[in-house]
Amino acid sequence: MHIMLDLETLGTAPGGPILSIGAVSFCRSGVGVGVKDTFYRAVKLPENPTVSSATLLWWLDQSEEARHTLIDDQEAAPSAEEALKAFSSWVESMRLGGVRFDGFWANGASFDLPIIESAMREVGVDVPWPFYMHRCFRTMKGLPGADAADVKPEFKGTAHNALDDAIHQAHWLVHIHHKITPCL
């Protein structure tokens, strides 16, 4: 079993505010999208967050639907600590159910995983995976043919919604895997 993680943030380095956490479990044969296969939490912004001006400008250039999802989710959003504890519990619940993890994927080895791990440590939440299980989706989608029309699935949902992005990335990775190793 694998997990694809996606974060929406207001910065590009550890320590920046996380706006939402999305994740989906998947295996080589496909992506689960049931309630227990997915995780999503908006994260309440702290008072006086340190915001990257470049990231803020980037958000202003995104779709109105993506921006409104983040704004609308803020009203009922849990604190970073609560959201990170919930995410860790979601991962642990699968492990307790007998799932063996083969990798924790994100779209870039230097973005989502280091940011969430730093945030977890900051609030005293144990990171529920070892460092050697980091996997880089950006590397996989950079392989020759990985963005071909028959490999890259059509995006469904809202771009820059953490869960929709995680699901899309997991589907794409499964398609890449099937193209690279079609006989398995």
JOVEN-V425294 format. One record per pair of residues at least 24 apart in sequence whose ideal C-beta (glycine too) atoms are under 8 Angstrom apart, sorted by sequence separation. I is the first residue (numbers start at 1). J is the second residue. If there is no record, write none. Layout:
i=I j=J
i=I j=J
This chain:
i=1 j=25
i=2 j=26
i=19 j=43
i=151 j=175
i=1 j=26
i=2 j=27
i=18 j=43
i=104 j=129
i=109 j=134
i=151 j=176
i=1 j=27
i=17 j=43
i=19 j=45
i=146 j=172
i=109 j=136
i=17 j=45
i=42 j=70
i=101 j=129
i=106 j=134
i=108 j=136
i=151 j=179
i=17 j=46
i=45 j=74
i=87 j=116
i=104 j=133
i=106 j=135
i=108 j=137
i=109 j=138
i=150 j=179
i=44 j=74
i=103 j=133
i=104 j=134
i=105 j=135
i=106 j=136
i=107 j=137
i=108 j=138
i=109 j=139
i=146 j=176
i=42 j=73
i=102 j=133
i=103 j=134
i=104 j=135
i=105 j=136
i=106 j=137
i=107 j=138
i=141 j=172
i=148 j=179
i=17 j=49
i=42 j=74
i=84 j=116
i=88 j=120
i=101 j=133
i=103 j=135
i=105 j=137
i=137 j=169
i=141 j=173
i=17 j=50
i=44 j=77
i=46 j=79
i=95 j=128
i=140 j=173
i=143 j=176
i=146 j=179
i=16 j=50
i=17 j=51
i=42 j=76
i=43 j=77
i=44 j=78
i=46 j=80
i=145 j=179
i=10 j=45
i=15 j=50
i=16 j=51
i=42 j=77
i=43 j=78
i=44 j=79
i=84 j=119
i=137 j=172
i=141 j=176
i=16 j=52
i=41 j=77
i=42 j=78
i=43 j=79
i=44 j=80
i=84 j=120
i=92 j=128
i=137 j=173
i=140 j=176
i=41 j=78
i=43 j=80
i=88 j=125
i=91 j=128
i=143 j=180
i=85 j=123
i=88 j=126
i=91 j=129
i=10 j=49
i=11 j=50
i=13 j=52
i=16 j=55
i=80 j=119
i=84 j=123
i=88 j=127
i=11 j=51
i=12 j=52
i=43 j=83
i=85 j=125
i=88 j=128
i=10 j=51
i=11 j=52
i=42 j=83
i=84 j=125
i=10 j=52
i=12 j=54
i=41 j=83
i=81 j=123
i=12 j=55
i=80 j=123
i=81 j=124
i=11 j=55
i=81 j=125
i=10 j=55
i=41 j=86
i=9 j=55
i=10 j=56
i=41 j=87
i=39 j=86
i=39 j=87
i=10 j=59
i=20 j=70
i=19 j=70
i=39 j=90
i=20 j=73
i=36 j=93
i=36 j=94
i=107 j=165
i=8 j=70
i=18 j=80
i=21 j=83
i=107 j=169
i=17 j=80
i=21 j=84
i=23 j=87
i=105 j=169
i=18 j=83
i=105 j=170
i=21 j=87
i=23 j=90
i=105 j=173
i=25 j=94
i=25 j=99
i=3 j=91
i=69 j=158
i=66 j=158
i=69 j=161
i=1 j=94
i=65 j=158
i=66 j=159
i=66 j=160
i=21 j=116
i=63 j=158
i=66 j=161
i=63 j=159
i=18 j=115
i=62 j=159
i=63 j=160
i=1 j=99
i=3 j=101
i=18 j=116
i=62 j=160
i=1 j=100
i=2 j=101
i=5 j=104
i=7 j=106
i=12 j=111
i=16 j=115
i=1 j=101
i=2 j=102
i=3 j=103
i=5 j=105
i=6 j=106
i=14 j=114
i=1 j=102
i=2 j=103
i=3 j=104
i=4 j=105
i=5 j=106
i=6 j=107
i=14 j=115
i=18 j=119
i=2 j=104
i=3 j=105
i=4 j=106
i=13 j=115
i=2 j=105
i=14 j=117
i=15 j=118
i=7 j=111
i=14 j=118
i=7 j=112
i=14 j=119
i=6 j=112
i=9 j=115
i=5 j=112
i=15 j=122
i=5 j=113
i=7 j=115
i=7 j=116
i=5 j=116
i=40 j=162
i=40 j=163
i=39 j=163
i=38 j=163
i=38 j=166
i=38 j=167
i=2 j=135
i=4 j=137
i=33 j=167
i=31 j=167
i=22 j=161
i=24 j=163
i=31 j=170
i=22 j=162
i=23 j=163
i=31 j=171
i=20 j=161
i=21 j=162
i=22 j=163
i=20 j=162
i=22 j=164
i=24 j=166
i=19 j=162
i=20 j=163
i=22 j=165
i=23 j=166
i=24 j=167
i=31 j=174
i=22 j=166
i=26 j=170
i=30 j=174
i=22 j=167
i=29 j=174
i=24 j=170
i=28 j=174
i=26 j=173
i=26 j=174
i=28 j=177
i=8 j=160
i=8 j=161
i=8 j=162
i=7 j=162
i=6 j=162
i=28 j=184
i=6 j=163
i=6 j=165
i=6 j=166
i=5 j=166
i=4 j=166
i=4 j=167
i=6 j=169
i=4 j=169
i=4 j=170
i=2 j=170
i=4 j=173
i=2 j=173
